[in-house]
Amino acid sequence: MRTIEHPDFGSPAGLAVDDRNRIYVADPEARRVFIFDLDGNPLAEFGAVGGETFNRPVDLTLLKKDSFYQLYLIDGDIIRIIKLQISEPRE
């Protein structure tokens, strides 16, 4: 168990982990999805897709599809299906 903190967290709710141990957090108050590495370091965040701002993302799950993920996001009374392609950090 560990604690993940971010200065922009409002009320983190949903949580998912992908096969590379990246942690995804849905935050309805911040209206964003945050992505962290296994040590809790922030990797990315987003609060919109296709020009549509999130309303209240409360939960999420991921499905691996070839070289990308499908993120299923419960956003208020909408279920969004988002195609994610996350590149690996360059060394």
PDB file of N, CA, C and O in Angstrom:
ATOM      1  N   MET A   1       0.850  -1.179   0.000  1.00  0.00           N
ATOM      2  CA  MET A   1       0.000   0.000   0.000  1.00  0.00           C
ATOM      3  C   MET A   1       0.890   1.235   0.000  1.00  0.00           C
ATOM      4  O   MET A   1       1.932   1.285   0.654  1.00  0.00           O
ATOM      5  N   ARG A   2       0.441   2.223  -0.756  1.00  0.00           N
ATOM      6  CA  ARG A   2       1.117   3.508  -0.728  1.00  0.00           C
ATOM      7  C   ARG A   2       0.106   4.602  -1.004  1.00  0.00           C
ATOM      8  O   ARG A   2      -1.007   4.352  -1.467  1.00  0.00           O
ATOM      9  N   THR A   3       0.515   5.795  -0.714  1.00  0.00           N
ATOM     10  CA  THR A   3      -0.328   6.952  -0.938  1.00  0.00           C
ATOM     11  C   THR A   3       0.134   7.665  -2.201  1.00  0.00           C
ATOM     12  O   THR A   3       1.330   7.867  -2.411  1.00  0.00           O
ATOM     13  N   ILE A   4      -0.815   8.039  -3.028  1.00  0.00           N
ATOM     14  CA  ILE A   4      -0.513   8.845  -4.202  1.00  0.00           C
ATOM     15  C   ILE A   4      -1.150  10.207  -3.975  1.00  0.00           C
ATOM     16  O   ILE A   4      -2.342  10.316  -3.686  1.00  0.00           O
ATOM     17  N   GLU A   5      -0.330  11.242  -4.112  1.00  0.00           N
ATOM     18  CA  GLU A   5      -0.825  12.598  -3.911  1.00  0.00           C
ATOM     19  C   GLU A   5      -0.541  13.436  -5.153  1.00  0.00           C
ATOM     20  O   GLU A   5       0.425  13.200  -5.878  1.00  0.00           O
ATOM     21  N   HIS A   6      -1.397  14.406  -5.374  1.00  0.00           N
ATOM     22  CA  HIS A   6      -1.216  15.342  -6.479  1.00  0.00           C
ATOM     23  C   HIS A   6      -1.844  16.665  -6.044  1.00  0.00           C
ATOM     24  O   HIS A   6      -2.926  16.662  -5.457  1.00  0.00           O
ATOM     25  N   PRO A   7      -1.196  17.788  -6.317  1.00  0.00           N
ATOM     26  CA  PRO A   7      -1.759  19.067  -5.861  1.00  0.00           C
ATOM     27  C   PRO A   7      -3.112  19.417  -6.480  1.00  0.00           C
ATOM     28  O   PRO A   7      -3.852  20.230  -5.927  1.00  0.00           O
ATOM     29  N   ASP A   8      -3.440  18.812  -7.618  1.00  0.00           N
ATOM     30  CA  ASP A   8      -4.714  19.105  -8.273  1.00  0.00           C
ATOM     31  C   ASP A   8      -5.823  18.124  -7.926  1.00  0.00           C
ATOM     32  O   ASP A   8      -6.935  18.258  -8.436  1.00  0.00           O
ATOM     33  N   PHE A   9      -5.547  17.127  -7.062  1.00  0.00           N
ATOM     34  CA  PHE A   9      -6.606  16.206  -6.648  1.00  0.00           C
ATOM     35  C   PHE A   9      -7.702  16.981  -5.932  1.00  0.00           C
ATOM     36  O   PHE A   9      -7.434  17.852  -5.104  1.00  0.00           O
ATOM     37  N   GLY A  10      -8.958  16.639  -6.272  1.00  0.00           N
ATOM     38  CA  GLY A  10     -10.107  17.187  -5.574  1.00  0.00           C
ATOM     39  C   GLY A  10     -10.711  16.124  -4.680  1.00  0.00           C
ATOM     40  O   GLY A  10     -10.729  16.251  -3.456  1.00  0.00           O
ATOM     41  N   SER A  11     -11.206  15.068  -5.318  1.00  0.00           N
ATOM     42  CA  SER A  11     -11.754  13.923  -4.590  1.00  0.00           C
ATOM     43  C   SER A  11     -11.550  12.679  -5.457  1.00  0.00           C
ATOM     44  O   SER A  11     -12.495  12.194  -6.080  1.00  0.00           O
ATOM     45  N   PRO A  12     -10.309  12.159  -5.498  1.00  0.00           N
ATOM     46  CA  PRO A  12     -10.033  10.992  -6.338  1.00  0.00           C
ATOM     47  C   PRO A  12     -10.975   9.839  -6.016  1.00  0.00           C
ATOM     48  O   PRO A  12     -11.270   9.562  -4.853  1.00  0.00           O
ATOM     49  N   ALA A  13     -11.440   9.173  -7.070  1.00  0.00           N
ATOM     50  CA  ALA A  13     -12.448   8.130  -6.880  1.00  0.00           C
ATOM     51  C   ALA A  13     -12.023   6.823  -7.542  1.00  0.00           C
ATOM     52  O   ALA A  13     -11.528   5.925  -6.862  1.00  0.00           O
ATOM     53  N   GLY A  14     -12.205   6.703  -8.851  1.00  0.00           N
ATOM     54  CA  GLY A  14     -11.923   5.460  -9.555  1.00  0.00           C
ATOM     55  C   GLY A  14     -10.438   5.234  -9.761  1.00  0.00           C
ATOM     56  O   GLY A  14      -9.656   6.180  -9.854  1.00  0.00           O
ATOM     57  N   LEU A  15     -10.062   3.962  -9.833  1.00  0.00           N
ATOM     58  CA  LEU A  15      -8.656   3.579  -9.939  1.00  0.00           C
ATOM     59  C   LEU A  15      -8.530   2.378 -10.865  1.00  0.00           C
ATOM     60  O   LEU A  15      -9.331   1.445 -10.797  1.00  0.00           O
ATOM     61  N   ALA A  16      -7.517   2.406 -11.732  1.00  0.00           N
ATOM     62  CA  ALA A  16      -7.215   1.266 -12.598  1.00  0.00           C
ATOM     63  C   ALA A  16      -5.704   1.206 -12.789  1.00  0.00           C
ATOM     64  O   ALA A  16      -5.010   2.212 -12.639  1.00  0.00           O
ATOM     65  N   VAL A  17      -5.201   0.021 -13.121  1.00  0.00           N
ATOM     66  CA  VAL A  17      -3.774  -0.180 -13.361  1.00  0.00           C
ATOM     67  C   VAL A  17      -3.621  -0.943 -14.665  1.00  0.00           C
ATOM     68  O   VAL A  17      -4.317  -1.931 -14.899  1.00  0.00           O
ATOM     69  N   ASP A  18      -2.693  -0.477 -15.528  1.00  0.00           N
ATOM     70  CA  ASP A  18      -2.489  -1.180 -16.793  1.00  0.00           C
ATOM     71  C   ASP A  18      -1.387  -2.232 -16.655  1.00  0.00           C
ATOM     72  O   ASP A  18      -0.828  -2.411 -15.572  1.00  0.00           O
ATOM     73  N   ASP A  19      -1.079  -2.919 -17.739  1.00  0.00           N
ATOM     74  CA  ASP A  19      -0.114  -4.011 -17.687  1.00  0.00           C
ATOM     75  C   ASP A  19       1.328  -3.524 -17.539  1.00  0.00           C
ATOM     76  O   ASP A  19       2.234  -4.341 -17.372  1.00  0.00           O
ATOM     77  N   ARG A  20       1.557  -2.224 -17.597  1.00  0.00           N
ATOM     78  CA  ARG A  20       2.890  -1.656 -17.362  1.00  0.00           C
ATOM     79  C   ARG A  20       2.948  -0.944 -16.004  1.00  0.00           C
ATOM     80  O   ARG A  20       3.843  -0.143 -15.737  1.00  0.00           O
ATOM     81  N   ASN A  21       1.976  -1.261 -15.169  1.00  0.00           N
ATOM     82  CA  ASN A  21       1.887  -0.733 -13.809  1.00  0.00           C
ATOM     83  C   ASN A  21       1.722   0.771 -13.727  1.00  0.00           C
ATOM     84  O   ASN A  21       2.156   1.398 -12.761  1.00  0.00           O
ATOM     85  N   ARG A  22       1.093   1.353 -14.744  1.00  0.00           N
ATOM     86  CA  ARG A  22       0.718   2.758 -14.653  1.00  0.00           C
ATOM     87  C   ARG A  22      -0.636   2.809 -13.955  1.00  0.00           C
ATOM     88  O   ARG A  22      -1.518   1.993 -14.225  1.00  0.00           O
ATOM     89  N   ILE A  23      -0.787   3.768 -13.065  1.00  0.00           N
ATOM     90  CA  ILE A  23      -1.990   3.894 -12.254  1.00  0.00           C
ATOM     91  C   ILE A  23      -2.829   5.058 -12.792  1.00  0.00           C
ATOM     92  O   ILE A  23      -2.330   6.171 -12.957  1.00  0.00           O
ATOM     93  N   TYR A  24      -4.097   4.789 -13.060  1.00  0.00           N
ATOM     94  CA  TYR A  24      -5.024   5.781 -13.596  1.00  0.00           C
ATOM     95  C   TYR A  24      -6.022   6.122 -12.493  1.00  0.00           C
ATOM     96  O   TYR A  24      -6.595   5.231 -11.866  1.00  0.00           O
ATOM     97  N   VAL A  25      -6.225   7.408 -12.264  1.00  0.00           N
ATOM     98  CA  VAL A  25      -7.134   7.857 -11.210  1.00  0.00           C
ATOM     99  C   VAL A  25      -8.157   8.821 -11.810  1.00  0.00           C
ATOM    100  O   VAL A  25      -7.787   9.824 -12.421  1.00  0.00           O
ATOM    101  N   ALA A  26      -9.437   8.516 -11.636  1.00  0.00           N
ATOM    102  CA  ALA A  26     -10.516   9.414 -12.047  1.00  0.00           C
ATOM    103  C   ALA A  26     -10.860  10.314 -10.865  1.00  0.00           C
ATOM    104  O   ALA A  26     -11.033   9.841  -9.742  1.00  0.00           O
ATOM    105  N   ASP A  27     -10.957  11.607 -11.126  1.00  0.00           N
ATOM    106  CA  ASP A  27     -11.263  12.561 -10.058  1.00  0.00           C
ATOM    107  C   ASP A  27     -12.439  13.439 -10.507  1.00  0.00           C
ATOM    108  O   ASP A  27     -12.276  14.308 -11.363  1.00  0.00           O
ATOM    109  N   PRO A  28     -13.628  13.207  -9.922  1.00  0.00           N
ATOM    110  CA  PRO A  28     -14.805  13.959 -10.350  1.00  0.00           C
ATOM    111  C   PRO A  28     -14.746  15.443  -9.995  1.00  0.00           C
ATOM    112  O   PRO A  28     -15.274  16.271 -10.738  1.00  0.00           O
ATOM    113  N   GLU A  29     -14.124  15.787  -8.893  1.00  0.00           N
ATOM    114  CA  GLU A  29     -14.051  17.193  -8.503  1.00  0.00           C
ATOM    115  C   GLU A  29     -13.068  17.960  -9.391  1.00  0.00           C
ATOM    116  O   GLU A  29     -13.341  19.093  -9.786  1.00  0.00           O
ATOM    117  N   ALA A  30     -11.934  17.346  -9.700  1.00  0.00           N
ATOM    118  CA  ALA A  30     -10.944  17.977 -10.585  1.00  0.00           C
ATOM    119  C   ALA A  30     -11.356  17.866 -12.056  1.00  0.00           C
ATOM    120  O   ALA A  30     -10.819  18.568 -12.913  1.00  0.00           O
ATOM    121  N   ARG A  31     -12.320  16.974 -12.339  1.00  0.00           N
ATOM    122  CA  ARG A  31     -12.813  16.725 -13.705  1.00  0.00           C
ATOM    123  C   ARG A  31     -11.697  16.257 -14.635  1.00  0.00           C
ATOM    124  O   ARG A  31     -11.615  16.664 -15.794  1.00  0.00           O
ATOM    125  N   ARG A  32     -10.833  15.382 -14.089  1.00  0.00           N
ATOM    126  CA  ARG A  32      -9.707  14.893 -14.879  1.00  0.00           C
ATOM    127  C   ARG A  32      -9.393  13.443 -14.551  1.00  0.00           C
ATOM    128  O   ARG A  32      -9.848  12.890 -13.550  1.00  0.00           O
ATOM    129  N   VAL A  33      -8.597  12.849 -15.431  1.00  0.00           N
ATOM    130  CA  VAL A  33      -7.981  11.548 -15.203  1.00  0.00           C
ATOM    131  C   VAL A  33      -6.485  11.803 -15.075  1.00  0.00           C
ATOM    132  O   VAL A  33      -5.882  12.469 -15.917  1.00  0.00           O
ATOM    133  N   PHE A  34      -5.900  11.269 -14.019  1.00  0.00           N
ATOM    134  CA  PHE A  34      -4.470  11.407 -13.757  1.00  0.00           C
ATOM    135  C   PHE A  34      -3.801  10.060 -13.989  1.00  0.00           C
ATOM    136  O   PHE A  34      -4.390   9.014 -13.715  1.00  0.00           O
ATOM    137  N   ILE A  35      -2.580  10.084 -14.491  1.00  0.00           N
ATOM    138  CA  ILE A  35      -1.814   8.853 -14.712  1.00  0.00           C
ATOM    139  C   ILE A  35      -0.500   8.968 -13.961  1.00  0.00           C
ATOM    140  O   ILE A  35       0.200   9.976 -14.060  1.00  0.00           O
ATOM    141  N   PHE A  36      -0.167   7.908 -13.198  1.00  0.00           N
ATOM    142  CA  PHE A  36       1.042   7.875 -12.375  1.00  0.00           C
ATOM    143  C   PHE A  36       1.835   6.613 -12.672  1.00  0.00           C
ATOM    144  O   PHE A  36       1.291   5.626 -13.166  1.00  0.00           O
ATOM    145  N   ASP A  37       3.124   6.655 -12.367  1.00  0.00           N
ATOM    146  CA  ASP A  37       3.895   5.416 -12.412  1.00  0.00           C
ATOM    147  C   ASP A  37       3.693   4.687 -11.088  1.00  0.00           C
ATOM    148  O   ASP A  37       3.009   5.186 -10.195  1.00  0.00           O
ATOM    149  N   LEU A  38       4.282   3.525 -10.968  1.00  0.00           N
ATOM    150  CA  LEU A  38       4.084   2.686  -9.783  1.00  0.00           C
ATOM    151  C   LEU A  38       4.602   3.338  -8.497  1.00  0.00           C
ATOM    152  O   LEU A  38       4.145   3.003  -7.405  1.00  0.00           O
ATOM    153  N   ASP A  39       5.549   4.263  -8.623  1.00  0.00           N
ATOM    154  CA  ASP A  39       6.086   4.969  -7.456  1.00  0.00           C
ATOM    155  C   ASP A  39       5.274   6.201  -7.088  1.00  0.00           C
ATOM    156  O   ASP A  39       5.602   6.901  -6.130  1.00  0.00           O
ATOM    157  N   GLY A  40       4.206   6.471  -7.851  1.00  0.00           N
ATOM    158  CA  GLY A  40       3.355   7.612  -7.557  1.00  0.00           C
ATOM    159  C   GLY A  40       3.781   8.901  -8.234  1.00  0.00           C
ATOM    160  O   GLY A  40       3.248   9.967  -7.926  1.00  0.00           O
ATOM    161  N   ASN A  41       4.736   8.818  -9.154  1.00  0.00           N
ATOM    162  CA  ASN A  41       5.163  10.009  -9.897  1.00  0.00           C
ATOM    163  C   ASN A  41       4.171  10.306 -11.011  1.00  0.00           C
ATOM    164  O   ASN A  41       3.786   9.398 -11.748  1.00  0.00           O
ATOM    165  N   PRO A  42       3.746  11.571 -11.148  1.00  0.00           N
ATOM    166  CA  PRO A  42       2.783  11.894 -12.203  1.00  0.00           C
ATOM    167  C   PRO A  42       3.397  11.749 -13.589  1.00  0.00           C
ATOM    168  O   PRO A  42       4.521  12.187 -13.833  1.00  0.00           O
ATOM    169  N   LEU A  43       2.640  11.123 -14.496  1.00  0.00           N
ATOM    170  CA  LEU A  43       3.070  10.945 -15.881  1.00  0.00           C
ATOM    171  C   LEU A  43       2.267  11.823 -16.830  1.00  0.00           C
ATOM    172  O   LEU A  43       2.819  12.383 -17.777  1.00  0.00           O
ATOM    173  N   ALA A  44       0.968  11.944 -16.581  1.00  0.00           N
ATOM    174  CA  ALA A  44       0.089  12.712 -17.465  1.00  0.00           C
ATOM    175  C   ALA A  44      -1.235  12.951 -16.764  1.00  0.00           C
ATOM    176  O   ALA A  44      -1.538  12.348 -15.734  1.00  0.00           O
ATOM    177  N   GLU A  45      -2.011  13.844 -17.348  1.00  0.00           N
ATOM    178  CA  GLU A  45      -3.387  14.074 -16.905  1.00  0.00           C
ATOM    179  C   GLU A  45      -4.160  14.660 -18.074  1.00  0.00           C
ATOM    180  O   GLU A  45      -3.595  15.330 -18.938  1.00  0.00           O
ATOM    181  N   PHE A  46      -5.456  14.398 -18.088  1.00  0.00           N
ATOM    182  CA  PHE A  46      -6.296  14.985 -19.127  1.00  0.00           C
ATOM    183  C   PHE A  46      -7.715  15.134 -18.609  1.00  0.00           C
ATOM    184  O   PHE A  46      -8.175  14.357 -17.773  1.00  0.00           O
ATOM    185  N   GLY A  47      -8.402  16.152 -19.125  1.00  0.00           N
ATOM    186  CA  GLY A  47      -9.752  16.448 -18.676  1.00  0.00           C
ATOM    187  C   GLY A  47     -10.725  16.646 -19.818  1.00  0.00           C
ATOM    188  O   GLY A  47     -11.835  17.146 -19.631  1.00  0.00           O
ATOM    189  N   ALA A  48     -10.294  16.245 -21.012  1.00  0.00           N
ATOM    190  CA  ALA A  48     -11.155  16.371 -22.187  1.00  0.00           C
ATOM    191  C   ALA A  48     -10.692  15.370 -23.230  1.00  0.00           C
ATOM    192  O   ALA A  48      -9.556  14.896 -23.207  1.00  0.00           O
ATOM    193  N   VAL A  49     -11.591  15.063 -24.136  1.00  0.00           N
ATOM    194  CA  VAL A  49     -11.261  14.215 -25.276  1.00  0.00           C
ATOM    195  C   VAL A  49     -12.123  14.670 -26.445  1.00  0.00           C
ATOM    196  O   VAL A  49     -13.321  14.905 -26.291  1.00  0.00           O
ATOM    197  N   GLY A  50     -11.507  14.792 -27.603  1.00  0.00           N
ATOM    198  CA  GLY A  50     -12.244  15.226 -28.783  1.00  0.00           C
ATOM    199  C   GLY A  50     -12.925  16.573 -28.613  1.00  0.00           C
ATOM    200  O   GLY A  50     -13.983  16.815 -29.194  1.00  0.00           O
ATOM    201  N   GLY A  51     -12.324  17.452 -27.818  1.00  0.00           N
ATOM    202  CA  GLY A  51     -12.905  18.777 -27.586  1.00  0.00           C
ATOM    203  C   GLY A  51     -14.003  18.813 -26.540  1.00  0.00           C
ATOM    204  O   GLY A  51     -14.520  19.885 -26.227  1.00  0.00           O
ATOM    205  N   GLU A  52     -14.372  17.652 -25.990  1.00  0.00           N
ATOM    206  CA  GLU A  52     -15.409  17.596 -24.959  1.00  0.00           C
ATOM    207  C   GLU A  52     -14.782  17.474 -23.583  1.00  0.00           C
ATOM    208  O   GLU A  52     -14.056  16.521 -23.302  1.00  0.00           O
ATOM    209  N   THR A  53     -15.068  18.446 -22.727  1.00  0.00           N
ATOM    210  CA  THR A  53     -14.556  18.453 -21.356  1.00  0.00           C
ATOM    211  C   THR A  53     -15.311  17.424 -20.518  1.00  0.00           C
ATOM    212  O   THR A  53     -16.516  17.237 -20.683  1.00  0.00           O
ATOM    213  N   PHE A  54     -14.589  16.761 -19.619  1.00  0.00           N
ATOM    214  CA  PHE A  54     -15.232  15.793 -18.730  1.00  0.00           C
ATOM    215  C   PHE A  54     -16.170  16.515 -17.767  1.00  0.00           C
ATOM    216  O   PHE A  54     -15.919  17.650 -17.361  1.00  0.00           O
ATOM    217  N   ASN A  55     -17.256  15.827 -17.411  1.00  0.00           N
ATOM    218  CA  ASN A  55     -18.245  16.368 -16.483  1.00  0.00           C
ATOM    219  C   ASN A  55     -17.910  15.999 -15.040  1.00  0.00           C
ATOM    220  O   ASN A  55     -17.709  16.861 -14.185  1.00  0.00           O
ATOM    221  N   ARG A  56     -17.856  14.698 -14.801  1.00  0.00           N
ATOM    222  CA  ARG A  56     -17.636  14.185 -13.444  1.00  0.00           C
ATOM    223  C   ARG A  56     -17.128  12.754 -13.538  1.00  0.00           C
ATOM    224  O   ARG A  56     -17.885  11.820 -13.273  1.00  0.00           O
ATOM    225  N   PRO A  57     -15.844  12.557 -13.914  1.00  0.00           N
ATOM    226  CA  PRO A  57     -15.324  11.192 -14.063  1.00  0.00           C
ATOM    227  C   PRO A  57     -15.176  10.492 -12.708  1.00  0.00           C
ATOM    228  O   PRO A  57     -14.352  10.887 -11.883  1.00  0.00           O
ATOM    229  N   VAL A  58     -15.976   9.460 -12.492  1.00  0.00           N
ATOM    230  CA  VAL A  58     -15.992   8.802 -11.186  1.00  0.00           C
ATOM    231  C   VAL A  58     -15.334   7.425 -11.167  1.00  0.00           C
ATOM    232  O   VAL A  58     -14.877   6.979 -10.115  1.00  0.00           O
ATOM    233  N   ASP A  59     -15.279   6.744 -12.311  1.00  0.00           N
ATOM    234  CA  ASP A  59     -14.674   5.419 -12.325  1.00  0.00           C
ATOM    235  C   ASP A  59     -14.178   5.111 -13.731  1.00  0.00           C
ATOM    236  O   ASP A  59     -14.618   5.711 -14.711  1.00  0.00           O
ATOM    237  N   LEU A  60     -13.251   4.160 -13.805  1.00  0.00           N
ATOM    238  CA  LEU A  60     -12.671   3.809 -15.094  1.00  0.00           C
ATOM    239  C   LEU A  60     -12.109   2.401 -15.057  1.00  0.00           C
ATOM    240  O   LEU A  60     -11.847   1.838 -13.994  1.00  0.00           O
ATOM    241  N   THR A  61     -11.934   1.854 -16.243  1.00  0.00           N
ATOM    242  CA  THR A  61     -11.255   0.570 -16.407  1.00  0.00           C
ATOM    243  C   THR A  61     -10.554   0.593 -17.758  1.00  0.00           C
ATOM    244  O   THR A  61     -10.877   1.409 -18.621  1.00  0.00           O
ATOM    245  N   LEU A  62      -9.596  -0.306 -17.934  1.00  0.00           N
ATOM    246  CA  LEU A  62      -8.795  -0.360 -19.153  1.00  0.00           C
ATOM    247  C   LEU A  62      -8.855  -1.727 -19.776  1.00  0.00           C
ATOM    248  O   LEU A  62      -8.926  -2.740 -19.079  1.00  0.00           O
ATOM    249  N   LEU A  63      -8.826  -1.755 -21.105  1.00  0.00           N
ATOM    250  CA  LEU A  63      -8.695  -3.001 -21.850  1.00  0.00           C
ATOM    251  C   LEU A  63      -7.552  -2.824 -22.837  1.00  0.00           C
ATOM    252  O   LEU A  63      -7.511  -1.841 -23.577  1.00  0.00           O
ATOM    253  N   LYS A  64      -6.631  -3.766 -22.849  1.00  0.00           N
ATOM    254  CA  LYS A  64      -5.509  -3.718 -23.789  1.00  0.00           C
ATOM    255  C   LYS A  64      -5.985  -4.185 -25.153  1.00  0.00           C
ATOM    256  O   LYS A  64      -6.627  -5.230 -25.267  1.00  0.00           O
ATOM    257  N   LYS A  65      -5.671  -3.410 -26.194  1.00  0.00           N
ATOM    258  CA  LYS A  65      -6.031  -3.739 -27.576  1.00  0.00           C
ATOM    259  C   LYS A  65      -4.791  -3.530 -28.428  1.00  0.00           C
ATOM    260  O   LYS A  65      -4.455  -2.392 -28.756  1.00  0.00           O
ATOM    261  N   ASP A  66      -4.111  -4.598 -28.789  1.00  0.00           N
ATOM    262  CA  ASP A  66      -2.902  -4.520 -29.605  1.00  0.00           C
ATOM    263  C   ASP A  66      -1.904  -3.526 -29.002  1.00  0.00           C
ATOM    264  O   ASP A  66      -1.364  -3.777 -27.925  1.00  0.00           O
ATOM    265  N   SER A  67      -1.651  -2.398 -29.686  1.00  0.00           N
ATOM    266  CA  SER A  67      -0.650  -1.434 -29.220  1.00  0.00           C
ATOM    267  C   SER A  67      -1.267  -0.240 -28.484  1.00  0.00           C
ATOM    268  O   SER A  67      -0.591   0.764 -28.261  1.00  0.00           O
ATOM    269  N   PHE A  68      -2.540  -0.344 -28.107  1.00  0.00           N
ATOM    270  CA  PHE A  68      -3.175   0.760 -27.389  1.00  0.00           C
ATOM    271  C   PHE A  68      -4.119   0.199 -26.329  1.00  0.00           C
ATOM    272  O   PHE A  68      -4.326  -1.011 -26.235  1.00  0.00           O
ATOM    273  N   TYR A  69      -4.680   1.097 -25.540  1.00  0.00           N
ATOM    274  CA  TYR A  69      -5.662   0.735 -24.518  1.00  0.00           C
ATOM    275  C   TYR A  69      -6.984   1.395 -24.860  1.00  0.00           C
ATOM    276  O   TYR A  69      -7.022   2.478 -25.443  1.00  0.00           O
ATOM    277  N   GLN A  70      -8.055   0.735 -24.495  1.00  0.00           N
ATOM    278  CA  GLN A  70      -9.358   1.371 -24.492  1.00  0.00           C
ATOM    279  C   GLN A  70      -9.659   1.698 -23.042  1.00  0.00           C
ATOM    280  O   GLN A  70      -9.672   0.816 -22.183  1.00  0.00           O
ATOM    281  N   LEU A  71      -9.900   2.961 -22.782  1.00  0.00           N
ATOM    282  CA  LEU A  71     -10.246   3.423 -21.452  1.00  0.00           C
ATOM    283  C   LEU A  71     -11.757   3.619 -21.423  1.00  0.00           C
ATOM    284  O   LEU A  71     -12.303   4.396 -22.206  1.00  0.00           O
ATOM    285  N   TYR A  72     -12.420   2.920 -20.528  1.00  0.00           N
ATOM    286  CA  TYR A  72     -13.857   3.067 -20.332  1.00  0.00           C
ATOM    287  C   TYR A  72     -14.033   3.948 -19.099  1.00  0.00           C
ATOM    288  O   TYR A  72     -13.638   3.574 -17.995  1.00  0.00           O
ATOM    289  N   LEU A  73     -14.625   5.114 -19.297  1.00  0.00           N
ATOM    290  CA  LEU A  73     -14.712   6.121 -18.252  1.00  0.00           C
ATOM    291  C   LEU A  73     -16.175   6.439 -17.965  1.00  0.00           C
ATOM    292  O   LEU A  73     -16.915   6.836 -18.865  1.00  0.00           O
ATOM    293  N   ILE A  74     -16.589   6.266 -16.718  1.00  0.00           N
ATOM    294  CA  ILE A  74     -17.922   6.696 -16.298  1.00  0.00           C
ATOM    295  C   ILE A  74     -17.795   8.166 -15.920  1.00  0.00           C
ATOM    296  O   ILE A  74     -17.138   8.518 -14.941  1.00  0.00           O
ATOM    297  N   ASP A  75     -18.434   9.011 -16.712  1.00  0.00           N
ATOM    298  CA  ASP A  75     -18.316  10.462 -16.582  1.00  0.00           C
ATOM    299  C   ASP A  75     -19.710  11.044 -16.399  1.00  0.00           C
ATOM    300  O   ASP A  75     -20.390  11.376 -17.370  1.00  0.00           O
ATOM    301  N   GLY A  76     -20.123  11.162 -15.152  1.00  0.00           N
ATOM    302  CA  GLY A  76     -21.497  11.592 -14.877  1.00  0.00           C
ATOM    303  C   GLY A  76     -22.444  10.525 -15.363  1.00  0.00           C
ATOM    304  O   GLY A  76     -22.363   9.377 -14.925  1.00  0.00           O
ATOM    305  N   ASP A  77     -23.345  10.884 -16.265  1.00  0.00           N
ATOM    306  CA  ASP A  77     -24.290   9.902 -16.797  1.00  0.00           C
ATOM    307  C   ASP A  77     -23.894   9.421 -18.191  1.00  0.00           C
ATOM    308  O   ASP A  77     -24.723   8.900 -18.937  1.00  0.00           O
ATOM    309  N   ILE A  78     -22.610   9.602 -18.537  1.00  0.00           N
ATOM    310  CA  ILE A  78     -22.080   9.192 -19.841  1.00  0.00           C
ATOM    311  C   ILE A  78     -20.992   8.141 -19.639  1.00  0.00           C
ATOM    312  O   ILE A  78     -20.205   8.235 -18.696  1.00  0.00           O
ATOM    313  N   ILE A  79     -20.945   7.162 -20.503  1.00  0.00           N
ATOM    314  CA  ILE A  79     -19.813   6.238 -20.529  1.00  0.00           C
ATOM    315  C   ILE A  79     -18.988   6.588 -21.761  1.00  0.00           C
ATOM    316  O   ILE A  79     -19.456   6.459 -22.892  1.00  0.00           O
ATOM    317  N   ARG A  80     -17.775   7.025 -21.532  1.00  0.00           N
ATOM    318  CA  ARG A  80     -16.883   7.395 -22.634  1.00  0.00           C
ATOM    319  C   ARG A  80     -15.929   6.234 -22.904  1.00  0.00           C
ATOM    320  O   ARG A  80     -15.422   5.614 -21.970  1.00  0.00           O
ATOM    321  N   ILE A  81     -15.691   5.944 -24.162  1.00  0.00           N
ATOM    322  CA  ILE A  81     -14.712   4.941 -24.559  1.00  0.00           C
ATOM    323  C   ILE A  81     -13.622   5.693 -25.303  1.00  0.00           C
ATOM    324  O   ILE A  81     -13.859   6.272 -26.363  1.00  0.00           O
ATOM    325  N   ILE A  82     -12.422   5.677 -24.730  1.00  0.00           N
ATOM    326  CA  ILE A  82     -11.326   6.505 -25.211  1.00  0.00           C
ATOM    327  C   ILE A  82     -10.164   5.616 -25.634  1.00  0.00           C
ATOM    328  O   ILE A  82      -9.755   4.728 -24.887  1.00  0.00           O
ATOM    329  N   LYS A  83      -9.636   5.850 -26.819  1.00  0.00           N
ATOM    330  CA  LYS A  83      -8.469   5.117 -27.295  1.00  0.00           C
ATOM    331  C   LYS A  83      -7.222   5.845 -26.799  1.00  0.00           C
ATOM    332  O   LYS A  83      -7.017   7.021 -27.098  1.00  0.00           O
ATOM    333  N   LEU A  84      -6.394   5.131 -26.040  1.00  0.00           N
ATOM    334  CA  LEU A  84      -5.164   5.705 -25.497  1.00  0.00           C
ATOM    335  C   LEU A  84      -3.947   5.036 -26.104  1.00  0.00           C
ATOM    336  O   LEU A  84      -3.858   3.808 -26.133  1.00  0.00           O
ATOM    337  N   GLN A  85      -3.026   5.822 -26.582  1.00  0.00           N
ATOM    338  CA  GLN A  85      -1.723   5.321 -26.994  1.00  0.00           C
ATOM    339  C   GLN A  85      -0.710   6.086 -26.169  1.00  0.00           C
ATOM    340  O   GLN A  85      -0.491   7.279 -26.380  1.00  0.00           O
ATOM    341  N   ILE A  86      -0.097   5.394 -25.233  1.00  0.00           N
ATOM    342  CA  ILE A  86       0.835   6.036 -24.320  1.00  0.00           C
ATOM    343  C   ILE A  86       2.244   5.580 -24.677  1.00  0.00           C
ATOM    344  O   ILE A  86       2.559   4.390 -24.644  1.00  0.00           O
ATOM    345  N   SER A  87       3.074   6.542 -25.016  1.00  0.00           N
ATOM    346  CA  SER A  87       4.453   6.198 -25.372  1.00  0.00           C
ATOM    347  C   SER A  87       5.270   5.989 -24.107  1.00  0.00           C
ATOM    348  O   SER A  87       4.951   6.513 -23.040  1.00  0.00           O
ATOM    349  N   GLU A  88       6.310   5.223 -24.255  1.00  0.00           N
ATOM    350  CA  GLU A  88       7.223   4.976 -23.145  1.00  0.00           C
ATOM    351  C   GLU A  88       8.165   6.163 -23.006  1.00  0.00           C
ATOM    352  O   GLU A  88       8.525   6.783 -24.007  1.00  0.00           O
ATOM    353  N   PRO A  89       8.575   6.493 -21.766  1.00  0.00           N
ATOM    354  CA  PRO A  89       9.509   7.592 -21.586  1.00  0.00           C
ATOM    355  C   PRO A  89      10.843   7.315 -22.283  1.00  0.00           C
ATOM    356  O   PRO A  89      11.325   6.182 -22.297  1.00  0.00           O
ATOM    357  N   ARG A  90      11.417   8.346 -22.849  1.00  0.00           N
ATOM    358  CA  ARG A  90      12.725   8.190 -23.517  1.00  0.00           C
ATOM    359  C   ARG A  90      13.826   8.277 -22.495  1.00  0.00           C
ATOM    360  O   ARG A  90      13.753   9.060 -21.547  1.00  0.00           O
ATOM    361  N   GLU A  91      14.844   7.472 -22.689  1.00  0.00           N
ATOM    362  CA  GLU A  91      15.979   7.473 -21.745  1.00  0.00           C
ATOM    363  C   GLU A  91      17.163   8.162 -22.356  1.00  0.00           C
ATOM    364  O   GLU A  91      18.212   8.266 -21.720  1.00  0.00           O
TER     365      GLU A  91
END
